[in-house]
Amino acid sequence: MAFQTEPPGAMMTSTKGYACPATPCSLDVDRSDEFDVTFAKPGFRPETIPVRTKVVGTGAAGMAGNVIAGGIIGIGVDAATGAAFDHFPNPVVATLVPDSLPSAQRERRRRGKPGV
């Protein structure tokens, strides 16, 4: 899975213990794991994004093939190994919001002047 932020350089941690010291990064993730990802960078608000699983497009066809060829055992193997699942979103992309506006923008807003 790929993890990206704008601006880059955020630390990524997850509720399943996956982590990257700085984005962009990519990790091998168990296909059946569902988790929440939190991006953090000094000067920006943390952003949390849920990552869930879904049956991949070929998963339904594969399951139909399992019913014909392998029956319930084939379906059970795919479900147990996660072969029928994929993560979404992938890549996980977050746009981080600054903790506060730069001082020049705050000053313009106080005076009622539009930003440049």
N, C-alpha and C positions, 0 to 999 in steps of 0.2 A: 504494500500500500504506500501511496505517496502522501506527504503532508506538506502544505505550503501556506505561507502567510504573506500578506502585504502590510507593512514592510517585512522583508525577510529577517531572519536572525532570532525568531522567538523560540523559547523552549517549549517542547511538546511533552505532555504527560497524559497517561490514560488511566482509567479505572481498572484496567487489566494488567497494569505494570509496564506497558510499552512506553518507551520514552526516547526522545531525541534531544541532544543539547542545543541544536539550532536548526531552524528551517531554512531552506527546503531540505527534506530528508525522506528516506523510504525505509520501510521495515518489512520483514516477513511476519505476517500475522496469521494466526490460526483461522482458517476459513469459517469456522462455526462461531467464533468469538463475536459478541456484541459488547460495545463499551462506549464510554464518553471520552472525548479528547479535549484537553484544555491547553490552550496556547497562552503563554505569558511572556511579556517583554517589558523591561523597565520603561516607564513613561506612557504605557498603554494599558487599557482595561483588559483583563483576562477575557478570553472568548472560549466557550465550551460548545462543542458540536457532538451530537449523538451519532455513532456509527452503528448501523444495523446490518443484518444479513437478509438476503432474499434469494429465492431460487433463480439461478441463472437461466438464460434463454434455452440453452441446451439441456438444462437440468430436467425440464419437463419431458423432453424427448427421451432423455436418458432413463428417466423413471419409467416411461412407457415401455422402453426396450427391456428394462429390468423385469417388468411384469411378464413380458412375453418369454424372455430368456431365463431369467433367474428367479422370478417370483419375488416373494416378500424378502427373501434373504438379500437379493441384490439391492433392493430399496433400503433395507436396514444398513447395509455396508456403506452406501452413499451418504445416508443420513449421519451415521456414526463418524465417518471420516471427514464430513463437510464437503465432499466432492460436488454436491449439488448446489452449494451456496456461493455467493459472492457478496462483497461488502458494498454498501452505499452510504454516503457518497464516497467515491474513489476516483480521483484524489480528494482528500479533505482539504478544503481551501478556506481560510479565514482572513477577513480584512479587519485588522486591529484598529481600534478607535483610540486616539490620544486621551490621556487622563484629563487634560485641560487644553484649551486653545493657547497657541503662542501669544505672548503678551501684546504684540502689535495687533492681532485680530481682536483681543479683548478690548483694547483701547478704542479701536474703530467702532466696535459695537456699542460701547458706552456713549460715544459721541453721536451715534446714530448714522454714521457714514458707512456706506457699503464697502465690502472688502474688494481688494484689487486682484 
